[in-house]
Every structure is written in structure tokens, then in C-alpha cells.
Amino acid sequence: MNRTVRIALSVGLSAVFLGFAVRNVDWGEALRALAGARYVYAVPMIAVSIWSLYIRAQRWQFLLRPLGAPPMKLMVAATNIGFMANMVLPLRIGEVVRAVLIGRRQQLPLSGVLATVVLERIFDMFTILLLFGLSAAFVPVSPQIRQWGYSLTALAVVIGGTVALVRWQEQAMLRLARILLRVLPEKPREAIDHFLASFISALDVLDRPSTFLIALAWSLYVWIVIGIIYGLGVLVFDLKVPLTVCAMTLTAIVAIAVAAPSAPGFIGAFQVGCVLGLAIFGVSESQAIAYSIIAHVTQFVGVVAAGLYSLWRENMSLHDVEAASEAENVPA
């Protein structure tokens, strides 16, 4: 599938998501919610968005230890620029961009750096499911939400167990993967095999259980801070919901929603995540759309501001960012 088709598909999916999110919205109610919002809580949402990027850079530096030790200044710049690229450019090329920036500046193998990005995403999924599950288990909520929490906690445990199994039985897992890959043509089989080998190499950072727990602690730190953004959003609109569990639920559901292919800035996917998450707590679609606008704009402003600052510090342009995503012939 070529780049143009993938962009068209992403934009089309965003349109579908957005249409689903606003299908029953009373725009008069949504505008009244926006007019009555307590915007004093919106300002720290921007600051916390920037703070979360710094924590991501710290975690990524930890995961890169088997490959090298990039300086924190470079880690922050690459993280800021990469996440900004995800906001303003198609196909989530920011994940490739930040890996290319680190690989080029530090003379590290691109496949290995990309593997650490995948490892980040695995820890992200594990952590958001775990946080949502624990919130639902310990905060007074309806039986339905508590059951969702138990199910997602179990899924998080399965993901964590799978990572541990691959790490400590890596050669057996690699042999099994190669057997399964035999059904593919030679070129994609070799590319996937090379990536899997690099990914397993990236797991070397998990050299003992304590290291796994440290990586998990960093991930908990990242997502608790991101959850603060959604909690502040609840305060902006003074929603009558359990603050902690609602914030963690929104964090998990929006993160899952924006993982789907979508237009730059996750337009549509972000809105549908907010609508579905808040519906669990009986919040109307009209209020949820108003909430999504503030939550989306504040995070967009924070991430793009951090990215532009790092572009200026690194003497780069958006054209340089796009070129970085294409120069290594890595699919975005």
C-alpha cells in the first residue's frame, strides 16, 4: 500500500470516527458547556502535556541502555519533535522521526532504536490497562465498570507475561516466529525477521525482574501524569463523575482510540475516545464533545509548542522532519 493510499485511508477513518462521535450532539448544549467551562484548569493541562513529554524522554533513555546512552538533551529534543510530528504530519511518522534523530546523532542502528519504540508501546498498553483495571477495582463504580476493570487487568497481566516470556525464552520465541513467517514472501519475511531480532535485542534492557519493574515504574509515572490531564478536564467542566476512575478510564480509552490510523492530530479518533469513555459515566455526547475539544486543544498546543521549541534549538524545520522519516526507507 503506497503512501498516498495510506494517507487517504487515515483521513477517511478520521472522518468516520468524527461522524460517529458527533452523530447525536446537541451543538447548543455543547456550546453552553464550553461557555460555562472553568478555563483556569485548562492552563495547567498544557503544562502537564509538556511535562509528560519530558518523562517519556527519561523512560526512553532508560530503554535505550543496551544500545548506548544518548544525552538527556537529545532525548528530550527527539521526543518533542517526534510527538509534534505525530500531531501535524500524517501516518504517525513521528515514531520514525525520533528514532532516526537518535540513530543518526548517536551512530546507533535504526532497527534497534525502532525496537525500543515498539517496546515503549508495549509498556504503554500494559500500563494503561493496568491503571484502568486498578482504578475500577478500588474506586466505587458500577458493577459493569468494575467487571471491565477486572477484564482489562487480566489483559494487562497477559501482555506483561508475554513480554517476560519472550525476554527469557527469546531464542525459542524467535525460532517459533521464523517458522510462522515461512508463509510470507522472502522480502517481507526477511524484513520482519530482522525487526524481530532487533526487538528481542532491545529486550536485553530487561536483564532481570528488577529492571522490568523499573521500566514499569517509569510507564506508570508517564500515564499517571497523562491521567492528570484528563482529570483536569473533568474539573474544567465540573462533571459529576468519580474523578480518579474517570480520568484513568479516559486515559485508557483515548489511548486505544488514537492508536487506530487517523488524520494528523488524531482528529476524530480522539473525539470518539472521549465520547465512549465519558458515556460509561452517563455524560451526554454533547458534553463529551465539548470536553474533547478542550482536552484535544490543550494537548495539541502543549506538544506542538514543545516540538517547535526543540526544532528551533536543533536548527531544524518541518521539511527536515519529513525528510528524516523518508531518508531511511522505513515505513512510517
C-alpha positions as CSV (number, residue, x, y, z in Angstrom):
1,M,0.0,0.0,0.0
2,N,1.6,3.3,-1.1
3,R,1.9,6.4,1.0
4,T,-1.0,8.3,-0.8
5,V,-3.4,5.4,-0.3
6,R,-2.4,5.1,3.4
7,I,-3.0,8.9,3.9
8,A,-6.3,8.7,2.2
9,L,-7.4,5.7,4.3
10,S,-6.3,7.5,7.5
11,V,-8.2,10.7,6.7
12,G,-11.3,8.6,5.7
13,L,-11.2,6.7,9.0
14,S,-10.9,10.0,10.9
15,A,-14.0,11.3,9.1
16,V,-15.9,8.1,10.1
17,F,-14.7,8.4,13.7
18,L,-15.7,12.1,13.8
19,G,-19.1,11.4,12.3
20,F,-19.7,8.7,14.9
21,A,-18.7,10.9,17.7
22,V,-20.9,13.9,16.8
23,R,-23.9,12.0,15.4
24,N,-26.2,12.8,18.4
25,V,-24.6,16.0,19.5
26,D,-26.8,18.9,20.5
27,W,-24.5,21.8,19.5
28,G,-26.4,24.3,21.6
29,E,-25.7,22.2,24.7
30,A,-22.1,21.7,23.7
31,L,-21.6,25.5,23.2
32,R,-23.2,26.2,26.6
33,A,-20.8,23.7,28.2
34,L,-17.9,25.4,26.6
35,A,-19.2,28.9,27.6
36,G,-19.6,27.8,31.2
37,A,-16.3,25.9,31.4
38,R,-13.8,26.8,34.2
39,Y,-10.8,27.6,32.0
40,V,-8.5,28.2,34.9
41,Y,-8.0,24.4,34.9
42,A,-7.2,24.3,31.2
43,V,-3.9,26.2,31.5
44,P,-2.2,23.5,33.7
45,M,-3.4,20.9,31.1
46,I,-0.9,22.4,28.6
47,A,1.9,22.4,31.2
48,V,1.2,18.8,32.2
49,S,1.2,17.8,28.5
50,I,4.8,19.2,28.2
51,W,5.8,17.6,31.4
52,S,4.6,14.2,30.1
53,L,7.0,14.5,27.1
54,Y,10.0,15.0,29.4
55,I,9.1,11.9,31.4
56,R,8.7,9.9,28.1
57,A,12.2,11.1,27.2
58,Q,13.5,9.8,30.5
59,R,11.9,6.4,30.1
60,W,13.2,6.1,26.5
61,Q,16.7,6.9,27.7
62,F,16.4,4.0,30.2
63,L,15.1,1.6,27.5
64,L,18.0,2.6,25.1
65,R,20.7,1.5,27.6
66,P,21.6,-1.7,25.7
67,L,22.3,0.3,22.6
68,G,24.0,3.4,24.1
69,A,23.5,6.3,26.4
70,P,22.2,9.3,24.5
71,P,22.4,12.6,26.5
72,M,19.1,13.8,28.0
73,K,19.1,17.0,26.0
74,L,19.0,15.0,22.8
75,M,16.4,12.6,24.2
76,V,14.1,15.5,25.0
77,A,14.6,17.1,21.6
78,A,13.9,13.9,19.7
79,T,10.8,13.1,21.8
80,N,9.4,16.6,21.5
81,I,10.0,16.7,17.7
82,G,8.6,13.2,17.2
83,F,5.4,13.7,19.1
84,M,4.9,17.1,17.4
85,A,5.3,15.3,14.0
86,N,2.5,12.9,15.1
87,M,0.3,15.9,15.7
88,V,0.9,17.7,12.4
89,L,2.0,15.1,9.9
90,P,0.3,12.0,8.6
91,L,0.8,8.3,9.3
92,R,2.3,8.8,12.8
93,I,5.7,9.4,11.2
94,G,6.9,10.9,14.5
95,E,7.8,7.5,15.8
96,V,10.2,7.0,12.9
97,V,11.4,10.6,13.1
98,R,12.6,10.4,16.7
99,A,14.2,7.1,16.1
100,V,16.1,8.4,13.1
101,L,17.2,11.5,15.0
102,I,18.7,9.4,17.8
103,G,20.2,6.9,15.5
104,R,21.9,9.5,13.3
105,R,23.2,11.7,16.2
106,Q,24.5,8.8,18.3
107,Q,25.5,6.4,15.5
108,L,23.1,3.7,16.7
109,P,21.4,1.0,14.5
110,L,18.0,2.3,13.4
111,S,16.3,-1.1,13.7
112,G,17.4,-1.3,17.3
113,V,16.2,2.2,18.2
114,L,12.9,1.5,16.5
115,A,12.6,-1.7,18.5
116,T,12.8,0.3,21.7
117,V,9.9,2.5,20.4
118,V,7.9,-0.7,20.0
119,L,8.9,-1.7,23.5
120,E,7.6,1.6,24.8
121,R,4.3,1.0,23.1
122,I,4.0,-2.4,24.7
123,F,4.7,-1.0,28.2
124,D,2.2,1.8,27.4
125,M,-0.6,-0.7,26.6
126,F,0.3,-2.8,29.6
127,T,0.2,0.2,31.9
128,I,-2.9,2.0,30.8
129,L,-4.9,-1.3,31.0
130,L,-3.5,-1.9,34.5
131,L,-4.2,1.6,35.7
132,F,-7.8,1.4,34.4
133,G,-8.3,-2.0,36.0
134,L,-6.9,-1.0,39.4
135,S,-9.0,2.2,39.4
136,A,-12.2,0.3,38.7
137,A,-11.3,-2.3,41.3
138,F,-10.6,0.1,44.2
139,V,-12.9,3.1,43.5
140,P,-16.7,2.9,44.0
141,V,-18.2,2.4,40.5
142,S,-20.9,0.4,38.9
143,P,-20.6,-3.4,38.6
144,Q,-20.3,-3.1,34.8
145,I,-17.3,-0.8,35.1
146,R,-15.7,-2.9,37.8
147,Q,-16.1,-6.0,35.6
148,W,-14.4,-4.1,32.7
149,G,-11.6,-3.3,35.1
150,Y,-11.1,-6.9,36.1
151,S,-11.1,-7.9,32.4
152,L,-8.6,-5.2,31.4
153,T,-6.3,-6.0,34.4
154,A,-6.3,-9.6,33.3
155,L,-5.4,-8.5,29.7
156,A,-2.6,-6.3,31.2
157,V,-1.2,-9.3,33.0
158,V,-1.2,-11.4,29.8
159,I,0.7,-8.6,27.9
160,G,3.2,-8.4,30.7
161,G,3.6,-12.2,30.9
162,T,4.1,-12.3,27.1
163,V,6.9,-9.8,27.3
164,A,8.5,-11.7,30.1
165,L,8.2,-15.0,28.2
166,V,9.8,-13.5,25.0
167,R,12.6,-12.0,27.1
168,W,13.6,-15.1,29.0
169,Q,12.9,-17.6,26.2
170,E,14.0,-15.3,23.4
171,Q,15.7,-17.9,21.1
172,A,12.8,-20.3,21.4
173,M,10.3,-17.5,20.6
174,L,12.5,-16.3,17.7
175,R,12.6,-19.8,16.2
176,L,8.8,-20.1,16.6
177,A,8.3,-16.7,14.8
178,R,10.6,-17.8,12.0
179,I,8.5,-20.9,11.5
180,L,5.3,-18.9,11.3
181,L,6.9,-16.4,8.9
182,R,7.7,-19.1,6.3
183,V,4.3,-18.5,4.7
184,L,5.3,-14.9,3.7
185,P,7.3,-14.0,0.6
186,E,11.0,-13.7,1.0
187,K,11.4,-9.9,1.1
188,P,8.8,-9.1,3.8
189,R,9.8,-12.2,5.7
190,E,13.4,-11.0,5.9
191,A,12.3,-7.5,7.0
192,I,10.1,-8.8,9.7
193,D,12.7,-11.3,10.9
194,H,15.3,-8.5,11.1
195,F,13.0,-6.4,13.1
196,L,12.0,-9.2,15.5
197,A,15.7,-9.9,16.1
198,S,16.3,-6.2,16.9
199,F,13.2,-6.1,19.1
200,I,14.4,-9.1,21.1
201,S,17.8,-7.4,21.4
202,A,16.0,-4.3,22.8
203,L,14.5,-6.6,25.5
204,D,18.1,-7.0,26.8
205,V,17.3,-4.0,28.9
206,L,15.0,-6.3,30.9
207,D,18.0,-8.2,32.2
208,R,16.4,-9.1,35.5
209,P,13.0,-8.8,37.1
210,S,14.0,-5.6,39.0
211,T,14.8,-3.9,35.6
212,F,11.3,-4.9,34.4
213,L,9.8,-3.3,37.5
214,I,11.8,-0.1,36.9
215,A,10.6,0.2,33.3
216,L,7.1,-0.4,34.6
217,A,7.5,2.3,37.2
218,W,8.6,4.8,34.5
219,S,5.5,3.8,32.5
220,L,3.2,4.2,35.5
221,Y,4.7,7.6,36.0
222,V,4.1,8.6,32.4
223,W,0.5,7.5,32.4
224,I,-0.4,8.8,35.8
225,V,0.8,12.2,34.7
226,I,-1.2,11.9,31.4
227,G,-4.2,10.9,33.5
228,I,-3.8,14.2,35.4
229,I,-4.6,16.0,32.1
230,Y,-7.9,14.2,31.8
231,G,-8.7,14.7,35.4
232,L,-8.1,18.4,35.0
233,G,-10.5,18.2,32.0
234,V,-13.2,16.8,34.4
235,L,-12.7,19.8,36.6
236,V,-12.9,22.2,33.6
237,F,-16.5,21.1,33.1
238,D,-17.3,20.2,36.7
239,L,-18.5,16.8,35.6
240,K,-20.3,14.8,38.3
241,V,-18.2,11.6,37.9
242,P,-15.6,9.8,40.1
243,L,-12.5,11.9,39.3
244,T,-9.8,9.2,39.5
245,V,-11.5,6.3,37.8
246,C,-13.0,8.6,35.1
247,A,-9.5,10.1,34.4
248,M,-7.9,6.7,34.1
249,T,-10.8,5.3,32.0
250,L,-10.5,8.2,29.6
251,T,-6.7,7.8,29.5
252,A,-7.0,4.2,28.5
253,I,-9.9,4.5,26.0
254,V,-8.5,7.6,24.3
255,A,-5.0,6.0,24.1
256,I,-6.6,2.9,22.4
257,A,-8.7,5.1,20.1
258,V,-5.8,7.2,18.8
259,A,-3.8,4.0,18.1
260,A,-6.0,3.5,15.1
261,P,-5.0,5.1,11.8
262,S,-6.2,8.6,11.6
263,A,-5.6,12.1,10.2
264,P,-2.8,14.3,11.7
265,G,-3.6,15.3,15.2
266,F,-5.7,12.2,15.8
267,I,-8.8,14.2,14.8
268,G,-11.9,12.0,15.0
269,A,-10.2,9.2,16.9
270,F,-9.6,11.5,19.9
271,Q,-13.2,12.7,19.9
272,V,-14.7,9.2,19.7
273,G,-12.4,8.1,22.5
274,C,-13.7,10.9,24.8
275,V,-17.3,10.2,23.8
276,L,-17.1,6.5,24.5
277,G,-15.1,7.0,27.7
278,L,-17.5,9.6,29.2
279,A,-20.6,7.6,28.1
280,I,-19.6,5.0,30.7
281,F,-20.3,7.6,33.4
282,G,-23.5,8.8,31.9
283,V,-22.1,12.0,30.3
284,S,-24.0,13.2,27.3
285,E,-22.4,13.2,23.8
286,S,-22.8,17.0,23.7
287,Q,-20.8,17.5,27.0
288,A,-18.3,14.9,25.9
289,I,-17.6,16.7,22.6
290,A,-17.1,19.9,24.5
291,Y,-14.7,18.1,26.8
292,S,-12.9,16.5,23.9
293,I,-12.3,20.0,22.3
294,I,-10.6,21.3,25.4
295,A,-8.6,18.2,26.1
296,H,-7.5,17.9,22.5
297,V,-6.6,21.6,22.0
298,T,-4.6,21.8,25.2
299,Q,-2.6,18.7,24.4
300,F,-2.1,19.9,20.8
301,V,-0.8,23.3,22.0
302,G,1.5,21.7,24.6
303,V,3.0,19.1,22.3
304,V,3.4,21.4,19.3
305,A,4.9,24.2,21.4
306,A,7.5,21.8,22.8
307,G,8.2,20.4,19.3
308,L,8.7,23.9,17.8
309,Y,11.0,24.9,20.7
310,S,13.1,21.8,20.1
311,L,13.1,22.4,16.3
312,W,14.5,25.9,17.0
313,R,17.1,24.6,19.4
314,E,18.2,21.9,16.9
315,N,18.1,24.3,14.0
316,M,15.7,22.1,12.1
317,S,12.5,22.7,10.1
318,L,9.4,20.6,9.4
319,H,10.8,19.9,6.0
320,D,13.8,18.3,7.7
321,V,11.4,16.3,9.9
322,E,9.6,14.9,6.8
323,A,12.9,14.2,5.1
324,A,14.1,12.2,8.2
325,S,11.1,10.0,8.0
326,E,11.7,9.1,4.4
327,A,15.5,9.1,4.1
328,E,15.9,5.7,5.9
329,N,13.3,3.9,3.8
330,V,11.4,2.9,6.9
331,P,7.6,2.7,6.6
332,A,6.0,5.4,8.8
